[in-house]
Amino acid sequence: MQFAVDAMKLDILKTLNEERAARRAVIVVTNQESGAQRLVKSTEIGGDPLKTVLEQHLRSGKSGIEETPEGRVFLTVHVPSPKLIMTGAVHISQTLAPMGQLLGYDVTIVDPRTAFANVERFPDVKVIAEWPDVALPPLGIDRYTAFVALTHDPKIDDPGLDIALKSDCFYIGALSSRKTHARRVTRLKEERGFTDNDIGRIHSPIGLDIGAVSPAEIAVAIIGEITKRRREEPA
């Protein structure tokens, strides 16, 4: 009997490690009375009897005890650490990057302009001085990634948006006026073949509407919108 229990737990551990390595969220459900355990993958939550409570815990990213029809259970939540990737080593980035780090994001800045993308301006941030079509693919943009385009330069921002729009990242934002964004929409449609639905994923004007003016205030608006979007979506 003990062997069977241990084998089951080893099976759960194996699956858990596989899912975490693939950056997929999982929850281990442990019955507090019987000790019975089961693992629920993110793709299986929709059909699980504890769907509502599982989605709530994935959204918050927090483990905890819940009273359920299955009894008192402890939900151990495993959600991949989020990424914040931005094109543009600009003034906004200098504030947005440390904000992202404080909130637990793995932050990366991509900008081919070495005058801007350097360790002196970003001493504690991963900076890649390459064009986005070279730098972004190895970073593994996925559903736990927020992507932000900040340069105003189509040669830099458009390739980054192209890669982000082809991914399932949970947030895409681009800094621009409405007029500039309209030109961007035309380029993305005519030159890169994106549809209105695709482009509708881009938050532009970027950030929450808080009347932000300075680079630091704009960074606050952006991280606020990213946080709102992240908490709205099940992990």
C-alpha positions in Angstrom: 0.0 0.0 0.0 2.8 2.4 0.9 4.5 1.6 -2.3 1.4 2.4 -4.3 1.1 5.8 -2.5 4.7 6.6 -3.1 4.5 5.6 -6.7 1.5 7.9 -7.2 3.4 10.8 -5.6 6.4 10.1 -7.8 4.1 10.2 -10.8 2.7 13.6 -9.7 6.2 14.9 -9.2 7.4 13.7 -12.6 4.4 15.4 -14.3 4.9 18.5 -12.2 8.5 18.9 -13.2 7.6 18.3 -16.9 4.9 21.0 -16.8 7.1 23.5 -15.0 10.0 22.9 -17.4 7.6 23.7 -20.3 6.4 26.9 -18.5 2.8 25.6 -18.0 0.8 26.3 -14.9 -0.4 23.4 -12.7 -2.1 23.0 -9.3 -1.6 20.1 -6.9 -4.8 19.4 -5.0 -4.2 17.7 -1.6 -7.1 16.5 0.5 -6.5 17.5 4.0 -8.3 14.5 5.5 -7.2 11.6 3.4 -3.9 12.9 2.1 -5.0 12.0 -1.4 -3.3 14.1 -4.1 -4.0 14.9 -7.8 -2.4 17.2 -10.3 -4.5 19.5 -12.5 -2.9 21.0 -15.6 -3.9 24.4 -16.8 -5.5 22.8 -19.9 -7.7 20.6 -17.7 -9.2 23.2 -15.4 -12.2 23.9 -17.6 -13.5 20.3 -17.0 -12.5 20.0 -13.4 -15.2 19.9 -10.7 -13.3 22.6 -8.8 -13.0 24.8 -11.9 -14.0 28.1 -10.2 -11.7 27.9 -7.2 -8.8 26.6 -9.3 -9.2 29.5 -11.7 -9.2 31.9 -8.8 -6.0 30.6 -7.4 -4.3 30.6 -10.8 -5.3 34.2 -11.3 -3.8 35.2 -8.0 -0.9 32.8 -8.2 -1.3 32.0 -4.6 -1.6 28.6 -2.8 -4.1 28.1 0.0 -6.7 26.0 1.7 -10.3 25.9 0.4 -13.5 24.2 1.5 -14.8 22.3 -1.5 -17.3 19.6 -2.4 -14.3 17.3 -2.3 -13.7 18.4 1.3 -11.0 20.6 2.8 -8.2 20.8 0.3 -4.8 22.5 0.0 -4.1 23.9 -3.5 -0.4 24.2 -4.3 -0.1 26.6 -7.2 2.8 26.5 -9.6 2.7 29.4 -12.1 5.7 30.2 -14.3 7.5 33.5 -13.3 6.3 36.3 -15.6 8.5 38.1 -18.2 8.5 41.7 -19.2 10.2 42.3 -22.5 10.4 45.8 -24.0 11.9 47.2 -27.2 13.4 50.6 -26.4 16.1 51.5 -23.9 14.4 54.9 -23.4 13.6 57.1 -20.3 10.3 55.2 -19.7 12.2 51.9 -19.6 14.5 53.3 -16.9 11.5 53.5 -14.6 9.4 50.6 -15.9 12.3 48.0 -15.7 12.8 48.3 -11.9 9.0 48.4 -11.4 8.7 45.2 -13.2 11.5 43.6 -11.2 9.8 44.7 -7.9 6.7 42.9 -9.1 8.6 39.7 -9.8 9.0 40.0 -13.6 12.1 38.8 -15.4 12.9 42.0 -17.3 14.7 42.3 -20.7 15.2 45.4 -22.8 16.0 45.0 -26.5 17.4 47.9 -28.5 20.1 47.8 -31.2 21.2 51.4 -30.4 24.2 50.9 -28.2 24.2 54.5 -27.2 21.0 53.8 -25.3 21.2 50.0 -24.6 24.2 49.9 -22.2 25.0 48.9 -18.7 25.6 52.5 -17.6 21.9 53.4 -18.2 20.5 50.0 -17.0 23.0 48.6 -14.5 20.7 45.9 -13.0 18.7 44.9 -16.1 19.3 42.4 -18.9 19.9 44.5 -22.0 20.3 43.0 -25.5 21.8 45.4 -28.1 20.4 43.5 -31.1 17.5 44.0 -33.5 14.3 42.4 -32.2 14.1 39.8 -35.0 17.4 38.5 -33.7 17.0 39.0 -29.9 13.4 38.1 -29.3 13.0 34.5 -30.6 15.5 33.0 -28.1 13.7 34.7 -25.2 10.7 32.4 -25.5 7.8 34.8 -25.5 4.8 32.9 -24.1 1.5 33.4 -22.4 3.3 34.6 -19.2 5.0 37.4 -21.1 4.1 41.1 -21.3 5.6 42.8 -24.4 6.0 46.6 -24.6 7.2 48.7 -27.6 8.6 52.0 -26.6 10.9 53.4 -29.3 8.5 55.2 -31.7 10.9 53.8 -34.4 9.1 51.4 -36.8 12.3 49.7 -37.7 12.6 48.5 -34.1 9.0 48.4 -32.8 7.4 46.7 -35.8 9.5 43.6 -35.8 9.0 43.2 -32.1 5.2 43.6 -32.5 5.3 41.1 -35.3 6.8 38.5 -33.0 4.6 39.4 -30.1 1.4 39.2 -32.1 2.3 35.7 -33.4 2.7 34.6 -29.8 0.1 34.1 -27.0 1.7 36.6 -24.6 -0.9 38.0 -22.3 -0.2 41.7 -22.9 1.0 43.8 -25.8 1.4 47.5 -25.6 2.9 50.2 -27.8 3.7 53.8 -27.1 2.3 56.2 -29.6 -0.3 58.9 -30.4 -3.5 57.8 -32.1 -2.2 59.2 -35.4 1.1 57.3 -35.1 -0.7 54.2 -34.1 -3.0 54.5 -37.2 0.1 54.5 -39.4 1.4 51.5 -37.5 -1.9 49.6 -38.1 -1.6 50.3 -41.8 2.0 48.9 -41.9 1.1 45.8 -39.8 -1.8 45.1 -42.2 -0.2 45.8 -45.5 3.4 44.8 -44.9 2.9 41.9 -42.3 -0.6 40.6 -43.1 -2.2 41.1 -39.6 -5.9 41.4 -39.3 -8.0 43.8 -37.3 -8.5 41.1 -34.6 -4.7 40.6 -34.4 -4.0 44.3 -34.1 -6.8 44.7 -31.5 -4.6 43.0 -29.0 -2.3 46.0 -28.9 -2.9 48.4 -26.1 -2.4 51.8 -27.7 -2.5 54.5 -26.3 -0.5 52.5 -23.8 -1.2 52.3 -20.1 -4.1 53.1 -17.8 -5.7 56.5 -18.3 -4.4 58.3 -15.3 -3.3 61.5 -17.0 0.3 60.5 -17.1 2.8 63.1 -18.5 6.3 62.3 -17.3 8.3 59.2 -18.3 7.9 57.9 -14.7 4.2 58.5 -14.7 3.8 56.7 -18.0 5.7 53.8 -16.6 3.3 53.7 -13.7 0.3 53.6 -16.1 1.9 50.8 -18.1 2.7 48.6 -15.2 -0.8 49.2 -13.9 -2.3 48.1 -17.2 -0.1 45.1 -17.3 -1.1 44.1 -13.8 -4.8 44.6 -14.6 -4.5 42.4 -17.7 -2.5 39.7 -15.9 -5.1 39.4 -13.1 -8.0 39.3 -15.5 -6.8 36.3 -17.3 -6.6 32.7 -15.9 -3.0 31.6 -15.8 
